[in-house]
Amino acid sequence: MALLKTRKSFFETNEGREVKRELQRLDASSLYNTAPSYSSNSVLYPDNRIPFVDKHMNYLINHPSLEASKYIANIKLMTRLRHS
């Protein structure tokens, strides 16, 4: 069941901390494409590059009806590097 998340409280919940740890594991792994993305917010990201973890944590916060475990599973599928 999806838990509703709010901007301020999701980072402090057990679910939020676990999601952040999992995203950090993906980011540290060479098996996934976790390169920073472009961000138009040059105040928060002066080089206009938002880190992988920040990008996906912000997405989950802005879409509170998403189930975090399914979102992480999809991120793993989409970012997995395939070697031929």
PDB file of N, CA, C and O in Angstrom:
ATOM      1  N   MET A   1       0.846  -1.167   0.000  1.00  0.00           N
ATOM      2  CA  MET A   1       0.000   0.000   0.000  1.00  0.00           C
ATOM      3  C   MET A   1       0.894   1.234   0.000  1.00  0.00           C
ATOM      4  O   MET A   1       1.854   1.318   0.767  1.00  0.00           O
ATOM      5  N   ALA A   2       0.573   2.180  -0.859  1.00  0.00           N
ATOM      6  CA  ALA A   2       1.357   3.413  -0.950  1.00  0.00           C
ATOM      7  C   ALA A   2       1.099   4.288   0.272  1.00  0.00           C
ATOM      8  O   ALA A   2      -0.040   4.462   0.706  1.00  0.00           O
ATOM      9  N   LEU A   3       2.177   4.831   0.809  1.00  0.00           N
ATOM     10  CA  LEU A   3       2.056   5.750   1.932  1.00  0.00           C
ATOM     11  C   LEU A   3       2.126   7.168   1.402  1.00  0.00           C
ATOM     12  O   LEU A   3       2.963   7.483   0.556  1.00  0.00           O
ATOM     13  N   LEU A   4       1.242   8.027   1.904  1.00  0.00           N
ATOM     14  CA  LEU A   4       1.299   9.415   1.476  1.00  0.00           C
ATOM     15  C   LEU A   4       2.521  10.077   2.080  1.00  0.00           C
ATOM     16  O   LEU A   4       2.832   9.894   3.256  1.00  0.00           O
ATOM     17  N   LYS A   5       3.203  10.847   1.256  1.00  0.00           N
ATOM     18  CA  LYS A   5       4.422  11.507   1.688  1.00  0.00           C
ATOM     19  C   LYS A   5       4.221  13.019   1.611  1.00  0.00           C
ATOM     20  O   LYS A   5       3.529  13.507   0.718  1.00  0.00           O
ATOM     21  N   THR A   6       4.805  13.740   2.517  1.00  0.00           N
ATOM     22  CA  THR A   6       4.793  15.189   2.424  1.00  0.00           C
ATOM     23  C   THR A   6       6.217  15.649   2.207  1.00  0.00           C
ATOM     24  O   THR A   6       7.163  14.920   2.506  1.00  0.00           O
ATOM     25  N   ARG A   7       6.372  16.832   1.701  1.00  0.00           N
ATOM     26  CA  ARG A   7       7.696  17.370   1.395  1.00  0.00           C
ATOM     27  C   ARG A   7       8.620  17.325   2.592  1.00  0.00           C
ATOM     28  O   ARG A   7       9.778  16.928   2.461  1.00  0.00           O
ATOM     29  N   LYS A   8       8.142  17.717   3.740  1.00  0.00           N
ATOM     30  CA  LYS A   8       9.013  17.867   4.895  1.00  0.00           C
ATOM     31  C   LYS A   8       9.235  16.577   5.659  1.00  0.00           C
ATOM     32  O   LYS A   8      10.305  16.392   6.239  1.00  0.00           O
ATOM     33  N   SER A   9       8.277  15.694   5.678  1.00  0.00           N
ATOM     34  CA  SER A   9       8.393  14.542   6.569  1.00  0.00           C
ATOM     35  C   SER A   9       8.945  13.266   5.922  1.00  0.00           C
ATOM     36  O   SER A   9       9.401  12.376   6.639  1.00  0.00           O
ATOM     37  N   PHE A  10       8.919  13.153   4.610  1.00  0.00           N
ATOM     38  CA  PHE A  10       9.329  11.897   3.982  1.00  0.00           C
ATOM     39  C   PHE A  10      10.782  11.560   4.284  1.00  0.00           C
ATOM     40  O   PHE A  10      11.101  10.392   4.504  1.00  0.00           O
ATOM     41  N   PHE A  11      11.675  12.553   4.302  1.00  0.00           N
ATOM     42  CA  PHE A  11      13.090  12.304   4.575  1.00  0.00           C
ATOM     43  C   PHE A  11      13.317  11.767   5.984  1.00  0.00           C
ATOM     44  O   PHE A  11      14.314  11.088   6.230  1.00  0.00           O
ATOM     45  N   GLU A  12      12.406  12.063   6.914  1.00  0.00           N
ATOM     46  CA  GLU A  12      12.589  11.630   8.299  1.00  0.00           C
ATOM     47  C   GLU A  12      11.951  10.273   8.610  1.00  0.00           C
ATOM     48  O   GLU A  12      12.164   9.729   9.694  1.00  0.00           O
ATOM     49  N   THR A  13      11.181   9.728   7.687  1.00  0.00           N
ATOM     50  CA  THR A  13      10.520   8.447   7.943  1.00  0.00           C
ATOM     51  C   THR A  13      11.477   7.290   7.684  1.00  0.00           C
ATOM     52  O   THR A  13      12.478   7.448   6.985  1.00  0.00           O
ATOM     53  N   ASN A  14      11.166   6.132   8.249  1.00  0.00           N
ATOM     54  CA  ASN A  14      11.962   4.923   7.978  1.00  0.00           C
ATOM     55  C   ASN A  14      11.946   4.603   6.485  1.00  0.00           C
ATOM     56  O   ASN A  14      12.969   4.236   5.907  1.00  0.00           O
ATOM     57  N   GLU A  15      10.768   4.748   5.866  1.00  0.00           N
ATOM     58  CA  GLU A  15      10.654   4.471   4.433  1.00  0.00           C
ATOM     59  C   GLU A  15      11.554   5.427   3.641  1.00  0.00           C
ATOM     60  O   GLU A  15      12.256   5.001   2.724  1.00  0.00           O
ATOM     61  N   GLY A  16      11.532   6.697   3.990  1.00  0.00           N
ATOM     62  CA  GLY A  16      12.348   7.683   3.295  1.00  0.00           C
ATOM     63  C   GLY A  16      13.837   7.410   3.439  1.00  0.00           C
ATOM     64  O   GLY A  16      14.596   7.534   2.479  1.00  0.00           O
ATOM     65  N   ARG A  17      14.247   7.037   4.647  1.00  0.00           N
ATOM     66  CA  ARG A  17      15.668   6.721   4.875  1.00  0.00           C
ATOM     67  C   ARG A  17      16.080   5.472   4.108  1.00  0.00           C
ATOM     68  O   ARG A  17      17.179   5.419   3.554  1.00  0.00           O
ATOM     69  N   GLU A  18      15.210   4.469   4.070  1.00  0.00           N
ATOM     70  CA  GLU A  18      15.519   3.231   3.350  1.00  0.00           C
ATOM     71  C   GLU A  18      15.590   3.494   1.836  1.00  0.00           C
ATOM     72  O   GLU A  18      16.480   2.984   1.156  1.00  0.00           O
ATOM     73  N   VAL A  19      14.660   4.282   1.323  1.00  0.00           N
ATOM     74  CA  VAL A  19      14.678   4.628  -0.102  1.00  0.00           C
ATOM     75  C   VAL A  19      15.969   5.368  -0.438  1.00  0.00           C
ATOM     76  O   VAL A  19      16.607   5.083  -1.452  1.00  0.00           O
ATOM     77  N   LYS A  20      16.350   6.309   0.407  1.00  0.00           N
ATOM     78  CA  LYS A  20      17.588   7.067   0.165  1.00  0.00           C
ATOM     79  C   LYS A  20      18.808   6.146   0.185  1.00  0.00           C
ATOM     80  O   LYS A  20      19.703   6.287  -0.648  1.00  0.00           O
ATOM     81  N   ARG A  21      18.850   5.200   1.134  1.00  0.00           N
ATOM     82  CA  ARG A  21      19.963   4.238   1.185  1.00  0.00           C
ATOM     83  C   ARG A  21      20.022   3.403  -0.092  1.00  0.00           C
ATOM     84  O   ARG A  21      21.101   3.169  -0.635  1.00  0.00           O
ATOM     85  N   GLU A  22      18.869   2.958  -0.566  1.00  0.00           N
ATOM     86  CA  GLU A  22      18.827   2.134  -1.779  1.00  0.00           C
ATOM     87  C   GLU A  22      19.283   2.950  -2.994  1.00  0.00           C
ATOM     88  O   GLU A  22      20.031   2.443  -3.830  1.00  0.00           O
ATOM     89  N   LEU A  23      18.843   4.195  -3.096  1.00  0.00           N
ATOM     90  CA  LEU A  23      19.289   5.052  -4.195  1.00  0.00           C
ATOM     91  C   LEU A  23      20.793   5.307  -4.112  1.00  0.00           C
ATOM     92  O   LEU A  23      21.470   5.357  -5.139  1.00  0.00           O
ATOM     93  N   GLN A  24      21.314   5.468  -2.908  1.00  0.00           N
ATOM     94  CA  GLN A  24      22.756   5.658  -2.739  1.00  0.00           C
ATOM     95  C   GLN A  24      23.530   4.403  -3.144  1.00  0.00           C
ATOM     96  O   GLN A  24      24.620   4.499  -3.707  1.00  0.00           O
ATOM     97  N   ARG A  25      22.964   3.218  -2.857  1.00  0.00           N
ATOM     98  CA  ARG A  25      23.604   1.962  -3.289  1.00  0.00           C
ATOM     99  C   ARG A  25      23.651   1.887  -4.819  1.00  0.00           C
ATOM    100  O   ARG A  25      24.662   1.495  -5.402  1.00  0.00           O
ATOM    101  N   LEU A  26      22.542   2.269  -5.457  1.00  0.00           N
ATOM    102  CA  LEU A  26      22.516   2.272  -6.923  1.00  0.00           C
ATOM    103  C   LEU A  26      23.542   3.258  -7.472  1.00  0.00           C
ATOM    104  O   LEU A  26      24.264   2.954  -8.422  1.00  0.00           O
ATOM    105  N   ASP A  27      23.597   4.434  -6.869  1.00  0.00           N
ATOM    106  CA  ASP A  27      24.513   5.484  -7.314  1.00  0.00           C
ATOM    107  C   ASP A  27      25.967   5.036  -7.188  1.00  0.00           C
ATOM    108  O   ASP A  27      26.793   5.376  -8.035  1.00  0.00           O
ATOM    109  N   ALA A  28      26.284   4.286  -6.153  1.00  0.00           N
ATOM    110  CA  ALA A  28      27.657   3.826  -5.916  1.00  0.00           C
ATOM    111  C   ALA A  28      28.025   2.631  -6.805  1.00  0.00           C
ATOM    112  O   ALA A  28      29.207   2.332  -6.979  1.00  0.00           O
ATOM    113  N   SER A  29      27.043   1.962  -7.354  1.00  0.00           N
ATOM    114  CA  SER A  29      27.294   0.770  -8.155  1.00  0.00           C
ATOM    115  C   SER A  29      27.656   1.127  -9.599  1.00  0.00           C
ATOM    116  O   SER A  29      27.091   2.051 -10.182  1.00  0.00           O
ATOM    117  N   SER A  30      28.588   0.392 -10.151  1.00  0.00           N
ATOM    118  CA  SER A  30      28.952   0.593 -11.561  1.00  0.00           C
ATOM    119  C   SER A  30      27.995  -0.138 -12.505  1.00  0.00           C
ATOM    120  O   SER A  30      28.149  -0.064 -13.724  1.00  0.00           O
ATOM    121  N   LEU A  31      27.023  -0.834 -11.951  1.00  0.00           N
ATOM    122  CA  LEU A  31      26.067  -1.577 -12.769  1.00  0.00           C
ATOM    123  C   LEU A  31      24.911  -0.721 -13.267  1.00  0.00           C
ATOM    124  O   LEU A  31      24.119  -1.170 -14.095  1.00  0.00           O
ATOM    125  N   TYR A  32      24.808   0.507 -12.771  1.00  0.00           N
ATOM    126  CA  TYR A  32      23.680   1.381 -13.101  1.00  0.00           C
ATOM    127  C   TYR A  32      24.170   2.718 -13.635  1.00  0.00           C
ATOM    128  O   TYR A  32      25.206   3.228 -13.207  1.00  0.00           O
ATOM    129  N   ASN A  33      23.414   3.282 -14.578  1.00  0.00           N
ATOM    130  CA  ASN A  33      23.711   4.601 -15.115  1.00  0.00           C
ATOM    131  C   ASN A  33      23.056   5.630 -14.188  1.00  0.00           C
ATOM    132  O   ASN A  33      21.848   5.856 -14.251  1.00  0.00           O
ATOM    133  N   THR A  34      23.856   6.236 -13.345  1.00  0.00           N
ATOM    134  CA  THR A  34      23.338   7.180 -12.354  1.00  0.00           C
ATOM    135  C   THR A  34      23.979   8.558 -12.508  1.00  0.00           C
ATOM    136  O   THR A  34      24.172   9.274 -11.526  1.00  0.00           O
ATOM    137  N   ALA A  35      24.302   8.916 -13.730  1.00  0.00           N
ATOM    138  CA  ALA A  35      24.922  10.219 -13.983  1.00  0.00           C
ATOM    139  C   ALA A  35      23.963  11.341 -13.586  1.00  0.00           C
ATOM    140  O   ALA A  35      22.749  11.196 -13.724  1.00  0.00           O
ATOM    141  N   PRO A  36      24.504  12.458 -13.094  1.00  0.00           N
ATOM    142  CA  PRO A  36      23.639  13.599 -12.757  1.00  0.00           C
ATOM    143  C   PRO A  36      22.883  14.081 -13.993  1.00  0.00           C
ATOM    144  O   PRO A  36      23.347  13.917 -15.121  1.00  0.00           O
ATOM    145  N   SER A  37      21.715  14.678 -13.767  1.00  0.00           N
ATOM    146  CA  SER A  37      20.876  15.195 -14.850  1.00  0.00           C
ATOM    147  C   SER A  37      20.874  16.714 -14.819  1.00  0.00           C
ATOM    148  O   SER A  37      21.283  17.332 -13.836  1.00  0.00           O
ATOM    149  N   TYR A  38      20.410  17.297 -15.905  1.00  0.00           N
ATOM    150  CA  TYR A  38      20.291  18.746 -15.973  1.00  0.00           C
ATOM    151  C   TYR A  38      19.205  19.234 -15.025  1.00  0.00           C
ATOM    152  O   TYR A  38      18.149  18.614 -14.901  1.00  0.00           O
ATOM    153  N   SER A  39      19.475  20.351 -14.359  1.00  0.00           N
ATOM    154  CA  SER A  39      18.488  21.008 -13.508  1.00  0.00           C
ATOM    155  C   SER A  39      18.498  22.494 -13.828  1.00  0.00           C
ATOM    156  O   SER A  39      19.562  23.108 -13.911  1.00  0.00           O
ATOM    157  N   SER A  40      17.322  23.069 -14.006  1.00  0.00           N
ATOM    158  CA  SER A  40      17.244  24.501 -14.291  1.00  0.00           C
ATOM    159  C   SER A  40      17.398  25.341 -13.025  1.00  0.00           C
ATOM    160  O   SER A  40      17.500  26.565 -13.105  1.00  0.00           O
ATOM    161  N   ASN A  41      17.416  24.700 -11.863  1.00  0.00           N
ATOM    162  CA  ASN A  41      17.550  25.418 -10.592  1.00  0.00           C
ATOM    163  C   ASN A  41      19.026  25.693 -10.308  1.00  0.00           C
ATOM    164  O   ASN A  41      19.703  24.894  -9.661  1.00  0.00           O
ATOM    165  N   SER A  42      19.516  26.838 -10.803  1.00  0.00           N
ATOM    166  CA  SER A  42      20.937  27.156 -10.620  1.00  0.00           C
ATOM    167  C   SER A  42      21.229  27.723  -9.232  1.00  0.00           C
ATOM    168  O   SER A  42      22.392  27.899  -8.866  1.00  0.00           O
ATOM    169  N   VAL A  43      20.189  28.009  -8.466  1.00  0.00           N
ATOM    170  CA  VAL A  43      20.405  28.455  -7.087  1.00  0.00           C
ATOM    171  C   VAL A  43      20.771  27.249  -6.228  1.00  0.00           C
ATOM    172  O   VAL A  43      21.753  27.283  -5.486  1.00  0.00           O
ATOM    173  N   LEU A  44      19.981  26.190  -6.331  1.00  0.00           N
ATOM    174  CA  LEU A  44      20.235  24.980  -5.552  1.00  0.00           C
ATOM    175  C   LEU A  44      21.380  24.148  -6.144  1.00  0.00           C
ATOM    176  O   LEU A  44      22.155  23.534  -5.411  1.00  0.00           O
ATOM    177  N   TYR A  45      21.473  24.140  -7.471  1.00  0.00           N
ATOM    178  CA  TYR A  45      22.504  23.367  -8.172  1.00  0.00           C
ATOM    179  C   TYR A  45      23.269  24.312  -9.094  1.00  0.00           C
ATOM    180  O   TYR A  45      22.923  24.436 -10.269  1.00  0.00           O
ATOM    181  N   PRO A  46      24.306  24.983  -8.581  1.00  0.00           N
ATOM    182  CA  PRO A  46      25.025  26.006  -9.351  1.00  0.00           C
ATOM    183  C   PRO A  46      25.593  25.515 -10.688  1.00  0.00           C
ATOM    184  O   PRO A  46      25.720  26.296 -11.631  1.00  0.00           O
ATOM    185  N   ASP A  47      25.931  24.240 -10.769  1.00  0.00           N
ATOM    186  CA  ASP A  47      26.449  23.699 -12.032  1.00  0.00           C
ATOM    187  C   ASP A  47      25.334  23.142 -12.920  1.00  0.00           C
ATOM    188  O   ASP A  47      25.600  22.524 -13.951  1.00  0.00           O
ATOM    189  N   ASN A  48      24.079  23.370 -12.507  1.00  0.00           N
ATOM    190  CA  ASN A  48      22.889  22.910 -13.228  1.00  0.00           C
ATOM    191  C   ASN A  48      22.842  21.397 -13.400  1.00  0.00           C
ATOM    192  O   ASN A  48      22.298  20.902 -14.386  1.00  0.00           O
ATOM    193  N   ARG A  49      23.409  20.660 -12.447  1.00  0.00           N
ATOM    194  CA  ARG A  49      23.383  19.202 -12.484  1.00  0.00           C
ATOM    195  C   ARG A  49      22.838  18.692 -11.159  1.00  0.00           C
ATOM    196  O   ARG A  49      23.423  18.924 -10.101  1.00  0.00           O
ATOM    197  N   ILE A  50      21.713  17.998 -11.232  1.00  0.00           N
ATOM    198  CA  ILE A  50      21.094  17.447 -10.029  1.00  0.00           C
ATOM    199  C   ILE A  50      21.574  16.006  -9.844  1.00  0.00           C
ATOM    200  O   ILE A  50      21.478  15.198 -10.767  1.00  0.00           O
ATOM    201  N   PRO A  51      22.084  15.686  -8.667  1.00  0.00           N
ATOM    202  CA  PRO A  51      22.548  14.312  -8.415  1.00  0.00           C
ATOM    203  C   PRO A  51      21.403  13.297  -8.520  1.00  0.00           C
ATOM    204  O   PRO A  51      20.239  13.619  -8.284  1.00  0.00           O
ATOM    205  N   PHE A  52      21.764  12.087  -8.874  1.00  0.00           N
ATOM    206  CA  PHE A  52      20.811  10.984  -9.047  1.00  0.00           C
ATOM    207  C   PHE A  52      19.899  10.820  -7.831  1.00  0.00           C
ATOM    208  O   PHE A  52      18.679  10.737  -7.977  1.00  0.00           O
ATOM    209  N   VAL A  53      20.478  10.774  -6.645  1.00  0.00           N
ATOM    210  CA  VAL A  53      19.692  10.546  -5.422  1.00  0.00           C
ATOM    211  C   VAL A  53      18.714  11.695  -5.199  1.00  0.00           C
ATOM    212  O   VAL A  53      17.538  11.455  -4.925  1.00  0.00           O
ATOM    213  N   ASP A  54      19.173  12.922  -5.310  1.00  0.00           N
ATOM    214  CA  ASP A  54      18.298  14.085  -5.118  1.00  0.00           C
ATOM    215  C   ASP A  54      17.143  14.075  -6.113  1.00  0.00           C
ATOM    216  O   ASP A  54      15.995  14.334  -5.750  1.00  0.00           O
ATOM    217  N   LYS A  55      17.455  13.777  -7.360  1.00  0.00           N
ATOM    218  CA  LYS A  55      16.437  13.763  -8.406  1.00  0.00           C
ATOM    219  C   LYS A  55      15.296  12.801  -8.075  1.00  0.00           C
ATOM    220  O   LYS A  55      14.121  13.150  -8.199  1.00  0.00           O
ATOM    221  N   HIS A  56      15.651  11.603  -7.657  1.00  0.00           N
ATOM    222  CA  HIS A  56      14.613  10.595  -7.417  1.00  0.00           C
ATOM    223  C   HIS A  56      13.914  10.784  -6.072  1.00  0.00           C
ATOM    224  O   HIS A  56      12.731  10.467  -5.947  1.00  0.00           O
ATOM    225  N   MET A  57      14.622  11.292  -5.071  1.00  0.00           N
ATOM    226  CA  MET A  57      13.955  11.615  -3.798  1.00  0.00           C
ATOM    227  C   MET A  57      12.947  12.743  -4.020  1.00  0.00           C
ATOM    228  O   MET A  57      11.835  12.692  -3.495  1.00  0.00           O
ATOM    229  N   ASN A  58      13.330  13.759  -4.793  1.00  0.00           N
ATOM    230  CA  ASN A  58      12.408  14.861  -5.092  1.00  0.00           C
ATOM    231  C   ASN A  58      11.192  14.361  -5.866  1.00  0.00           C
ATOM    232  O   ASN A  58      10.073  14.813  -5.624  1.00  0.00           O
ATOM    233  N   TYR A  59      11.406  13.430  -6.794  1.00  0.00           N
ATOM    234  CA  TYR A  59      10.285  12.888  -7.569  1.00  0.00           C
ATOM    235  C   TYR A  59       9.291  12.179  -6.650  1.00  0.00           C
ATOM    236  O   TYR A  59       8.080  12.364  -6.773  1.00  0.00           O
ATOM    237  N   LEU A  60       9.809  11.371  -5.737  1.00  0.00           N
ATOM    238  CA  LEU A  60       8.923  10.663  -4.812  1.00  0.00           C
ATOM    239  C   LEU A  60       8.160  11.637  -3.910  1.00  0.00           C
ATOM    240  O   LEU A  60       6.989  11.411  -3.606  1.00  0.00           O
ATOM    241  N   ILE A  61       8.806  12.697  -3.491  1.00  0.00           N
ATOM    242  CA  ILE A  61       8.146  13.683  -2.640  1.00  0.00           C
ATOM    243  C   ILE A  61       7.060  14.423  -3.419  1.00  0.00           C
ATOM    244  O   ILE A  61       5.994  14.714  -2.877  1.00  0.00           O
ATOM    245  N   ASN A  62       7.327  14.723  -4.678  1.00  0.00           N
ATOM    246  CA  ASN A  62       6.354  15.458  -5.495  1.00  0.00           C
ATOM    247  C   ASN A  62       5.222  14.583  -6.021  1.00  0.00           C
ATOM    248  O   ASN A  62       4.230  15.098  -6.537  1.00  0.00           O
ATOM    249  N   HIS A  63       5.361  13.279  -5.897  1.00  0.00           N
ATOM    250  CA  HIS A  63       4.325  12.334  -6.341  1.00  0.00           C
ATOM    251  C   HIS A  63       4.002  11.387  -5.175  1.00  0.00           C
ATOM    252  O   HIS A  63       4.402  10.223  -5.193  1.00  0.00           O
ATOM    253  N   PRO A  64       3.289  11.879  -4.179  1.00  0.00           N
ATOM    254  CA  PRO A  64       3.082  11.117  -2.942  1.00  0.00           C
ATOM    255  C   PRO A  64       2.284   9.821  -3.097  1.00  0.00           C
ATOM    256  O   PRO A  64       2.336   8.965  -2.214  1.00  0.00           O
ATOM    257  N   SER A  65       1.556   9.662  -4.185  1.00  0.00           N
ATOM    258  CA  SER A  65       0.763   8.440  -4.323  1.00  0.00           C
ATOM    259  C   SER A  65       1.582   7.262  -4.852  1.00  0.00           C
ATOM    260  O   SER A  65       1.088   6.135  -4.877  1.00  0.00           O
ATOM    261  N   LEU A  66       2.826   7.503  -5.277  1.00  0.00           N
ATOM    262  CA  LEU A  66       3.668   6.412  -5.769  1.00  0.00           C
ATOM    263  C   LEU A  66       4.106   5.504  -4.632  1.00  0.00           C
ATOM    264  O   LEU A  66       4.384   5.962  -3.524  1.00  0.00           O
ATOM    265  N   GLU A  67       4.161   4.239  -4.917  1.00  0.00           N
ATOM    266  CA  GLU A  67       4.691   3.281  -3.951  1.00  0.00           C
ATOM    267  C   GLU A  67       6.203   3.206  -4.161  1.00  0.00           C
ATOM    268  O   GLU A  67       6.670   2.808  -5.228  1.00  0.00           O
ATOM    269  N   ALA A  68       6.943   3.582  -3.159  1.00  0.00           N
ATOM    270  CA  ALA A  68       8.397   3.737  -3.273  1.00  0.00           C
ATOM    271  C   ALA A  68       9.089   2.455  -3.727  1.00  0.00           C
ATOM    272  O   ALA A  68      10.005   2.518  -4.547  1.00  0.00           O
ATOM    273  N   SER A  69       8.679   1.304  -3.222  1.00  0.00           N
ATOM    274  CA  SER A  69       9.357   0.051  -3.587  1.00  0.00           C
ATOM    275  C   SER A  69       9.197  -0.256  -5.074  1.00  0.00           C
ATOM    276  O   SER A  69      10.132  -0.741  -5.710  1.00  0.00           O
ATOM    277  N   LYS A  70       8.033   0.020  -5.625  1.00  0.00           N
ATOM    278  CA  LYS A  70       7.814  -0.211  -7.059  1.00  0.00           C
ATOM    279  C   LYS A  70       8.583   0.811  -7.892  1.00  0.00           C
ATOM    280  O   LYS A  70       9.106   0.484  -8.957  1.00  0.00           O
ATOM    281  N   TYR A  71       8.649   2.043  -7.407  1.00  0.00           N
ATOM    282  CA  TYR A  71       9.403   3.080  -8.102  1.00  0.00           C
ATOM    283  C   TYR A  71      10.884   2.694  -8.164  1.00  0.00           C
ATOM    284  O   TYR A  71      11.509   2.803  -9.219  1.00  0.00           O
ATOM    285  N   ILE A  72      11.442   2.248  -7.045  1.00  0.00           N
ATOM    286  CA  ILE A  72      12.850   1.834  -7.006  1.00  0.00           C
ATOM    287  C   ILE A  72      13.081   0.651  -7.948  1.00  0.00           C
ATOM    288  O   ILE A  72      14.091   0.606  -8.650  1.00  0.00           O
ATOM    289  N   ALA A  73      12.158  -0.299  -7.967  1.00  0.00           N
ATOM    290  CA  ALA A  73      12.291  -1.452  -8.873  1.00  0.00           C
ATOM    291  C   ALA A  73      12.327  -0.984 -10.331  1.00  0.00           C
ATOM    292  O   ALA A  73      13.112  -1.500 -11.127  1.00  0.00           O
ATOM    293  N   ASN A  74      11.487  -0.019 -10.681  1.00  0.00           N
ATOM    294  CA  ASN A  74      11.486   0.508 -12.049  1.00  0.00           C
ATOM    295  C   ASN A  74      12.772   1.268 -12.349  1.00  0.00           C
ATOM    296  O   ASN A  74      13.306   1.160 -13.453  1.00  0.00           O
ATOM    297  N   ILE A  75      13.278   2.036 -11.384  1.00  0.00           N
ATOM    298  CA  ILE A  75      14.533   2.762 -11.571  1.00  0.00           C
ATOM    299  C   ILE A  75      15.671   1.767 -11.832  1.00  0.00           C
ATOM    300  O   ILE A  75      16.523   2.003 -12.689  1.00  0.00           O
ATOM    301  N   LYS A  76      15.680   0.669 -11.098  1.00  0.00           N
ATOM    302  CA  LYS A  76      16.716  -0.351 -11.315  1.00  0.00           C
ATOM    303  C   LYS A  76      16.651  -0.897 -12.739  1.00  0.00           C
ATOM    304  O   LYS A  76      17.682  -1.069 -13.389  1.00  0.00           O
ATOM    305  N   LEU A  77      15.441  -1.170 -13.221  1.00  0.00           N
ATOM    306  CA  LEU A  77      15.286  -1.695 -14.580  1.00  0.00           C
ATOM    307  C   LEU A  77      15.707  -0.671 -15.628  1.00  0.00           C
ATOM    308  O   LEU A  77      16.357  -1.019 -16.614  1.00  0.00           O
ATOM    309  N   MET A  78      15.338   0.587 -15.418  1.00  0.00           N
ATOM    310  CA  MET A  78      15.618   1.626 -16.414  1.00  0.00           C
ATOM    311  C   MET A  78      17.083   2.049 -16.450  1.00  0.00           C
ATOM    312  O   MET A  78      17.578   2.458 -17.500  1.00  0.00           O
ATOM    313  N   THR A  79      17.781   1.960 -15.324  1.00  0.00           N
ATOM    314  CA  THR A  79      19.158   2.463 -15.283  1.00  0.00           C
ATOM    315  C   THR A  79      20.209   1.363 -15.374  1.00  0.00           C
ATOM    316  O   THR A  79      21.402   1.657 -15.458  1.00  0.00           O
ATOM    317  N   ARG A  80      19.794   0.128 -15.358  1.00  0.00           N
ATOM    318  CA  ARG A  80      20.732  -1.000 -15.420  1.00  0.00           C
ATOM    319  C   ARG A  80      21.509  -0.946 -16.729  1.00  0.00           C
ATOM    320  O   ARG A  80      20.917  -0.861 -17.804  1.00  0.00           O
ATOM    321  N   LEU A  81      22.830  -0.996 -16.638  1.00  0.00           N
ATOM    322  CA  LEU A  81      23.674  -1.024 -17.820  1.00  0.00           C
ATOM    323  C   LEU A  81      23.683  -2.431 -18.391  1.00  0.00           C
ATOM    324  O   LEU A  81      23.850  -3.410 -17.664  1.00  0.00           O
ATOM    325  N   ARG A  82      23.503  -2.517 -19.684  1.00  0.00           N
ATOM    326  CA  ARG A  82      23.501  -3.815 -20.355  1.00  0.00           C
ATOM    327  C   ARG A  82      24.791  -3.943 -21.149  1.00  0.00           C
ATOM    328  O   ARG A  82      25.143  -3.062 -21.933  1.00  0.00           O
ATOM    329  N   HIS A  83      25.472  -5.023 -20.942  1.00  0.00           N
ATOM    330  CA  HIS A  83      26.737  -5.269 -21.653  1.00  0.00           C
ATOM    331  C   HIS A  83      26.512  -6.330 -22.713  1.00  0.00           C
ATOM    332  O   HIS A  83      25.904  -7.370 -22.457  1.00  0.00           O
ATOM    333  N   SER A  84      27.011  -6.049 -23.904  1.00  0.00           N
ATOM    334  CA  SER A  84      26.847  -7.018 -24.997  1.00  0.00           C
ATOM    335  C   SER A  84      28.025  -7.945 -25.095  1.00  0.00           C
ATOM    336  O   SER A  84      28.051  -8.821 -25.960  1.00  0.00           O
TER     337      SER A  84
END
